[in-house]
């Protein structure tokens, strides 16, 4: 089975692993990422690396998703002047365009689910620790995870079973011992909505009338399939950990990236985050023709992970997103899953001023480290829109069951036709 890997996943072969940056051009890691090794052992053909938002979109606050120095600007296969979202832009676009059967993306906050939604495919962001991050260029160890991107829930479930599992190279995976599955296809039940209690998180509605209409149709389908809809449901802590999330990411990016670069060995072209900042400054024409590196500079200014400011921010994130956030909302309403729009239709790519997000959901699940699945929910103006199913830690089985039942009842996905621009329609 041919599979594409996002270009932040190590392969010890003739392919380089660069996070889209010329600073790592020619970098070949000393060993495969653990998930790459698992895929090879399962018989997969690692067909190539996909473009991404450079450094997984953790360089500039004004970046264009899908742009990297090495790869240029990735496109949305439905309408080519529209953005594929990011940072797993190439993975989402390639699977959607039928360039490979499957792809691996990575997410810190939205980077699997947003490009899956924008490119009309299925994306699964697993529970933190279900899938090893060893050998993946990091942003932050308390939120990073790799996950499947595929054209169907079935394909995504197959891929998740292959890459999940305990790995001594990533201590976070020890918590998944006995809680993950080697085969998630056993939960593919077309009747899986029957009797399910599903909560509607209305906070993420209202940014686009067409998206709201698609979500109304989705809720109607779920009711027809036997689900009990609880509407509305509120995650009362949402919005209260946005600042602390960013602070944690800045601290961990510096520490985790420096550790990754140190592990590349003596031939590594750069060895620290400071080296990357200096490289970008020295190669502005290649690396910064459109936007800068303000996020990297903020991260470089942070101290060690022993600082009280970091520890307090992390504790705040985990408390507000987990027990007082998603868990509390599900406990109160006795829910099996929560739903909300993943995002809106793709915006026109803008290299000068950056991304133009209309709205959507990813943050609470990302900060909590909880699973999140997006499935195509329909189209507006030839552009796909996804619906999010999310829930508690290690609830992948329940979410796959519900997401698959919704997919089978609707079958919204259709292949892209590479329209140059909507004005040409």
HELIX and SHEET records of a PDB file:
HELIX    1   1 UNK A   22  UNK A   24  5                                   3    
HELIX    2   2 UNK A   34  UNK A   41  1                                   8    
HELIX    3   3 UNK A   54  UNK A   57  1                                   4    
HELIX    4   4 UNK A   89  UNK A   96  1                                   8    
HELIX    5   5 UNK A  113  UNK A  118  1                                   6    
HELIX    6   6 UNK A  153  UNK A  163  1                                  11    
HELIX    7   7 UNK A  171  UNK A  176  5                                   6    
HELIX    8   8 UNK A  184  UNK A  187  5                                   4    
HELIX    9   9 UNK A  202  UNK A  204  5                                   3    
HELIX   10  10 UNK A  209  UNK A  224  1                                  16    
HELIX   11  11 UNK A  242  UNK A  262  1                                  21    
HELIX   12  12 UNK A  273  UNK A  282  1                                  10    
HELIX   13  13 UNK A  284  UNK A  287  1                                   4    
HELIX   14  14 UNK A  294  UNK A  300  1                                   7    
HELIX   15  15 UNK A  308  UNK A  321  1                                  14    
HELIX   16  16 UNK A  322  UNK A  326  3                                   5    
HELIX   17  17 UNK A  327  UNK A  333  1                                   7    
HELIX   18  18 UNK A  363  UNK A  368  1                                   6    
HELIX   19  19 UNK A  396  UNK A  410  1                                  15    
HELIX   20  20 UNK A  422  UNK A  424  5                                   3    
SHEET    1   A10 UNK A  45  UNK A  50  0                                        
SHEET    2   A10 UNK A   2  UNK A   6  1                                        
SHEET    3   A10 UNK A 102  UNK A 107  1                                        
SHEET    4   A10 UNK A 145  UNK A 150 -1                                        
SHEET    5   A10 UNK A 122  UNK A 125 -1                                        
SHEET    6   A10 UNK A 372  UNK A 380 -1                                        
SHEET    7   A10 UNK A 383  UNK A 390 -1                                        
SHEET    8   A10 UNK A 337  UNK A 341 -1                                        
SHEET    9   A10 UNK A 197  UNK A 201  1                                        
SHEET   10   A10 UNK A 228  UNK A 233  1                                        
SHEET    1   B 2 UNK A  67  UNK A  68  0                                        
SHEET    2   B 2 UNK A  72  UNK A  73 -1                                        
END                                                                             
